[in-house]
Amino acid sequence: MKKKDIALNLPVRVNMRQPPVTVSPSETVVDLMFKMINENVGAVVVVDEGRAAGIITEKDVLERVIMREKDVYETRAKDVMSKPLVSIEADRPIKEGLELMQKNKVKRLAVTENGSLIGLVTEKRLLEAIVKWGYSIVP
C-alpha cells in the first residue's frame, strides 16, 4: 500500500478538534462570537438537549446577522445556525470525509462516535493530516 493510500484511509479522528466548541440555541450572537474568538475557531456547534442541531460559522454571522443589520445582542444562535449538521463517524476514513464535504458543499463535519458528538473536523485539518502522514503530490 502506498503512503498516499495509507493517509487517505486514516480515520477522521486523527486530526479533529476535540471537544468541539458548542453553544445553546438560545445563546446570543455576541456571546457565541466571543466564544469563537476566545477558542480561536471559525465555527461553533449548536447543541439542543444534548443533540447537535446545527452549526454557526463566521460566514453565517456575517451573512445572516451583520449584513442584515440584526442586533447581535438580541439575535439567538437558533436563528443563525445552518442545519442540518453534516456528520461522520470518527473511524471513517479521511477520504470519505472529504467526499462527504464535497457532496454537501461544506467545509466542516461533526465527528460522532456511536451517534454522539465528540469533535469537529475541517477540510483544512483533513488535508493537514494527509500531508503529515505521507501523502505527496509528487508521484
C-alpha positions as protocol buffer text, in pm:
chain_id: "A"
residue {
  index: 1
  type: MET
  ca { x: 0 y: 0 z: 0 }
}
residue {
  index: 2
  type: LYS
  ca { x: 134 y: 343 z: -93 }
}
residue {
  index: 3
  type: LYS
  ca { x: 181 y: 621 z: 164 }
}
residue {
  index: 4
  type: LYS
  ca { x: -93 y: 820 z: -13 }
}
residue {
  index: 5
  type: ASP
  ca { x: -340 y: 536 z: 32 }
}
residue {
  index: 6
  type: ILE
  ca { x: -249 y: 494 z: 399 }
}
residue {
  index: 7
  type: ALA
  ca { x: -306 y: 866 z: 466 }
}
residue {
  index: 8
  type: LEU
  ca { x: -641 y: 872 z: 285 }
}
residue {
  index: 9
  type: ASN
  ca { x: -756 y: 570 z: 487 }
}
residue {
  index: 10
  type: LEU
  ca { x: -668 y: 713 z: 827 }
}
residue {
  index: 11
  type: PRO
  ca { x: -974 y: 779 z: 1043 }
}
residue {
  index: 12
  type: VAL
  ca { x: -1104 y: 1137 z: 1054 }
}
residue {
  index: 13
  type: ARG
  ca { x: -1045 y: 1136 z: 1431 }
}
residue {
  index: 14
  type: VAL
  ca { x: -667 y: 1171 z: 1380 }
}
residue {
  index: 15
  type: ASN
  ca { x: -691 y: 1547 z: 1336 }
}
residue {
  index: 16
  type: MET
  ca { x: -1029 y: 1657 z: 1470 }
}
residue {
  index: 17
  type: ARG
  ca { x: -1097 y: 1933 z: 1723 }
}
residue {
  index: 18
  type: GLN
  ca { x: -1198 y: 1757 z: 2041 }
}
residue {
  index: 19
  type: PRO
  ca { x: -1417 y: 1850 z: 2211 }
}
residue {
  index: 20
  type: PRO
  ca { x: -1596 y: 2083 z: 1970 }
}
residue {
  index: 21
  type: VAL
  ca { x: -1685 y: 2433 z: 2085 }
}
residue {
  index: 22
  type: THR
  ca { x: -2059 y: 2433 z: 2147 }
}
residue {
  index: 23
  type: VAL
  ca { x: -2337 y: 2682 z: 2220 }
}
residue {
  index: 24
  type: SER
  ca { x: -2702 y: 2652 z: 2315 }
}
residue {
  index: 25
  type: PRO
  ca { x: -2979 y: 2754 z: 2074 }
}
residue {
  index: 26
  type: SER
  ca { x: -3073 y: 3047 z: 2300 }
}
residue {
  index: 27
  type: GLU
  ca { x: -2721 y: 3189 z: 2322 }
}
residue {
  index: 28
  type: THR
  ca { x: -2684 y: 3537 z: 2172 }
}
residue {
  index: 29
  type: VAL
  ca { x: -2470 y: 3601 z: 1867 }
}
residue {
  index: 30
  type: VAL
  ca { x: -2243 y: 3834 z: 2063 }
}
residue {
  index: 31
  type: ASP
  ca { x: -2177 y: 3557 z: 2317 }
}
residue {
  index: 32
  type: LEU
  ca { x: -2105 y: 3296 z: 2054 }
}
residue {
  index: 33
  type: MET
  ca { x: -1875 y: 3539 z: 1871 }
}
residue {
  index: 34
  type: PHE
  ca { x: -1676 y: 3586 z: 2195 }
}
residue {
  index: 35
  type: LYS
  ca { x: -1652 y: 3206 z: 2224 }
}
residue {
  index: 36
  type: MET
  ca { x: -1524 y: 3179 z: 1868 }
}
residue {
  index: 37
  type: ILE
  ca { x: -1261 y: 3446 z: 1935 }
}
residue {
  index: 38
  type: ASN
  ca { x: -1153 y: 3307 z: 2273 }
}
residue {
  index: 39
  type: GLU
  ca { x: -1132 y: 2949 z: 2143 }
}
residue {
  index: 40
  type: ASN
  ca { x: -972 y: 3058 z: 1814 }
}
residue {
  index: 41
  type: VAL
  ca { x: -1226 y: 2870 z: 1600 }
}
residue {
  index: 42
  type: GLY
  ca { x: -1424 y: 2960 z: 1289 }
}
residue {
  index: 43
  type: ALA
  ca { x: -1737 y: 2770 z: 1388 }
}
residue {
  index: 44
  type: VAL
  ca { x: -1942 y: 2652 z: 1685 }
}
residue {
  index: 45
  type: VAL
  ca { x: -2183 y: 2361 z: 1706 }
}
residue {
  index: 46
  type: VAL
  ca { x: -2533 y: 2435 z: 1835 }
}
residue {
  index: 47
  type: VAL
  ca { x: -2636 y: 2168 z: 2085 }
}
residue {
  index: 48
  type: ASP
  ca { x: -3000 y: 2137 z: 2187 }
}
residue {
  index: 49
  type: GLU
  ca { x: -3093 y: 1894 z: 2466 }
}
residue {
  index: 50
  type: GLY
  ca { x: -2767 y: 1703 z: 2420 }
}
residue {
  index: 51
  type: ARG
  ca { x: -2809 y: 1670 z: 2043 }
}
residue {
  index: 52
  type: ALA
  ca { x: -2611 y: 1855 z: 1773 }
}
residue {
  index: 53
  type: ALA
  ca { x: -2875 y: 2066 z: 1600 }
}
residue {
  index: 54
  type: GLY
  ca { x: -2668 y: 2286 z: 1368 }
}
residue {
  index: 55
  type: ILE
  ca { x: -2351 y: 2482 z: 1313 }
}
residue {
  index: 56
  type: ILE
  ca { x: -2265 y: 2851 z: 1302 }
}
residue {
  index: 57
  type: THR
  ca { x: -1966 y: 2970 z: 1103 }
}
residue {
  index: 58
  type: GLU
  ca { x: -1807 y: 3312 z: 1075 }
}
residue {
  index: 59
  type: LYS
  ca { x: -1969 y: 3340 z: 733 }
}
residue {
  index: 60
  type: ASP
  ca { x: -2313 y: 3265 z: 882 }
}
residue {
  index: 61
  type: VAL
  ca { x: -2268 y: 3553 z: 1128 }
}
residue {
  index: 62
  type: LEU
  ca { x: -2159 y: 3790 z: 851 }
}
residue {
  index: 63
  type: GLU
  ca { x: -2438 y: 3695 z: 608 }
}
residue {
  index: 64
  type: ARG
  ca { x: -2728 y: 3638 z: 849 }
}
residue {
  index: 65
  type: VAL
  ca { x: -2657 y: 3898 z: 1115 }
}
residue {
  index: 66
  type: ILE
  ca { x: -2413 y: 4171 z: 1014 }
}
residue {
  index: 67
  type: MET
  ca { x: -2522 y: 4217 z: 652 }
}
residue {
  index: 68
  type: ARG
  ca { x: -2891 y: 4212 z: 756 }
}
residue {
  index: 69
  type: GLU
  ca { x: -2817 y: 4462 z: 1033 }
}
residue {
  index: 70
  type: LYS
  ca { x: -2959 y: 4238 z: 1306 }
}
residue {
  index: 71
  type: ASP
  ca { x: -2881 y: 4311 z: 1669 }
}
residue {
  index: 72
  type: VAL
  ca { x: -2601 y: 4081 z: 1791 }
}
residue {
  index: 73
  type: TYR
  ca { x: -2726 y: 4121 z: 2149 }
}
residue {
  index: 74
  type: GLU
  ca { x: -3078 y: 4004 z: 2062 }
}
residue {
  index: 75
  type: THR
  ca { x: -3030 y: 3752 z: 1780 }
}
residue {
  index: 76
  type: ARG
  ca { x: -3006 y: 3392 z: 1901 }
}
residue {
  index: 77
  type: ALA
  ca { x: -2796 y: 3102 z: 1778 }
}
residue {
  index: 78
  type: LYS
  ca { x: -3107 y: 2910 z: 1669 }
}
residue {
  index: 79
  type: ASP
  ca { x: -3189 y: 3193 z: 1425 }
}
residue {
  index: 80
  type: VAL
  ca { x: -2844 y: 3193 z: 1263 }
}
residue {
  index: 81
  type: MET
  ca { x: -2738 y: 2827 z: 1253 }
}
residue {
  index: 82
  type: SER
  ca { x: -2704 y: 2619 z: 940 }
}
residue {
  index: 83
  type: LYS
  ca { x: -2883 y: 2286 z: 952 }
}
residue {
  index: 84
  type: PRO
  ca { x: -2880 y: 2001 z: 923 }
}
residue {
  index: 85
  type: LEU
  ca { x: -2530 y: 1947 z: 1056 }
}
residue {
  index: 86
  type: VAL
  ca { x: -2342 y: 1703 z: 833 }
}
residue {
  index: 87
  type: SER
  ca { x: -2165 y: 1440 z: 1039 }
}
residue {
  index: 88
  type: ILE
  ca { x: -1931 y: 1145 z: 1006 }
}
residue {
  index: 89
  type: GLU
  ca { x: -1837 y: 865 z: 1244 }
}
residue {
  index: 90
  type: ALA
  ca { x: -1489 y: 910 z: 1393 }
}
residue {
  index: 91
  type: ASP
  ca { x: -1346 y: 588 z: 1247 }
}
residue {
  index: 92
  type: ARG
  ca { x: -1449 y: 658 z: 887 }
}
residue {
  index: 93
  type: PRO
  ca { x: -1156 y: 728 z: 651 }
}
residue {
  index: 94
  type: ILE
  ca { x: -1035 y: 1079 z: 566 }
}
residue {
  index: 95
  type: LYS
  ca { x: -1115 y: 1011 z: 201 }
}
residue {
  index: 96
  type: GLU
  ca { x: -1481 y: 956 z: 291 }
}
residue {
  index: 97
  type: GLY
  ca { x: -1483 y: 1275 z: 498 }
}
residue {
  index: 98
  type: LEU
  ca { x: -1350 y: 1481 z: 208 }
}
residue {
  index: 99
  type: GLU
  ca { x: -1602 y: 1323 z: -30 }
}
residue {
  index: 100
  type: LEU
  ca { x: -1886 y: 1398 z: 215 }
}
residue {
  index: 101
  type: MET
  ca { x: -1774 y: 1761 z: 235 }
}
residue {
  index: 102
  type: GLN
  ca { x: -1764 y: 1791 z: -142 }
}
residue {
  index: 103
  type: LYS
  ca { x: -2103 y: 1625 z: -187 }
}
residue {
  index: 104
  type: ASN
  ca { x: -2270 y: 1851 z: 72 }
}
residue {
  index: 105
  type: LYS
  ca { x: -2071 y: 2165 z: -18 }
}
residue {
  index: 106
  type: VAL
  ca { x: -1947 y: 2214 z: 340 }
}
residue {
  index: 107
  type: LYS
  ca { x: -1605 y: 2273 z: 493 }
}
residue {
  index: 108
  type: ARG
  ca { x: -1674 y: 2122 z: 835 }
}
residue {
  index: 109
  type: LEU
  ca { x: -1811 y: 1792 z: 962 }
}
residue {
  index: 110
  type: ALA
  ca { x: -1935 y: 1699 z: 1306 }
}
residue {
  index: 111
  type: VAL
  ca { x: -1750 y: 1390 z: 1423 }
}
residue {
  index: 112
  type: THR
  ca { x: -1955 y: 1134 z: 1610 }
}
residue {
  index: 113
  type: GLU
  ca { x: -1893 y: 812 z: 1796 }
}
residue {
  index: 114
  type: ASN
  ca { x: -2190 y: 580 z: 1823 }
}
residue {
  index: 115
  type: GLY
  ca { x: -2407 y: 876 z: 1722 }
}
residue {
  index: 116
  type: SER
  ca { x: -2277 y: 1113 z: 1994 }
}
residue {
  index: 117
  type: LEU
  ca { x: -2090 y: 1433 z: 1906 }
}
residue {
  index: 118
  type: ILE
  ca { x: -1722 y: 1407 z: 2003 }
}
residue {
  index: 119
  type: GLY
  ca { x: -1546 y: 1652 z: 1772 }
}
residue {
  index: 120
  type: LEU
  ca { x: -1541 y: 1876 z: 1468 }
}
residue {
  index: 121
  type: VAL
  ca { x: -1316 y: 1840 z: 1166 }
}
residue {
  index: 122
  type: THR
  ca { x: -1245 y: 2090 z: 893 }
}
residue {
  index: 123
  type: GLU
  ca { x: -1135 y: 2042 z: 537 }
}
residue {
  index: 124
  type: LYS
  ca { x: -805 y: 2206 z: 632 }
}
residue {
  index: 125
  type: ARG
  ca { x: -748 y: 1963 z: 920 }
}
residue {
  index: 126
  type: LEU
  ca { x: -812 y: 1661 z: 696 }
}
residue {
  index: 127
  type: LEU
  ca { x: -570 y: 1790 z: 433 }
}
residue {
  index: 128
  type: GLU
  ca { x: -309 y: 1859 z: 704 }
}
residue {
  index: 129
  type: ALA
  ca { x: -344 y: 1500 z: 825 }
}
residue {
  index: 130
  type: ILE
  ca { x: -287 y: 1368 z: 473 }
}
residue {
  index: 131
  type: VAL
  ca { x: 30 y: 1576 z: 436 }
}
residue {
  index: 132
  type: LYS
  ca { x: 154 y: 1480 z: 784 }
}
residue {
  index: 133
  type: TRP
  ca { x: 103 y: 1108 z: 725 }
}
residue {
  index: 134
  type: GLY
  ca { x: 288 y: 1088 z: 397 }
}
residue {
  index: 135
  type: TYR
  ca { x: 81 y: 1199 z: 102 }
}
residue {
  index: 136
  type: SER
  ca { x: 289 y: 1369 z: -162 }
}
residue {
  index: 137
  type: ILE
  ca { x: 178 y: 1545 z: -478 }
}
residue {
  index: 138
  type: VAL
  ca { x: 498 y: 1422 z: -639 }
}
residue {
  index: 139
  type: PRO
  ca { x: 449 y: 1073 z: -787 }
}
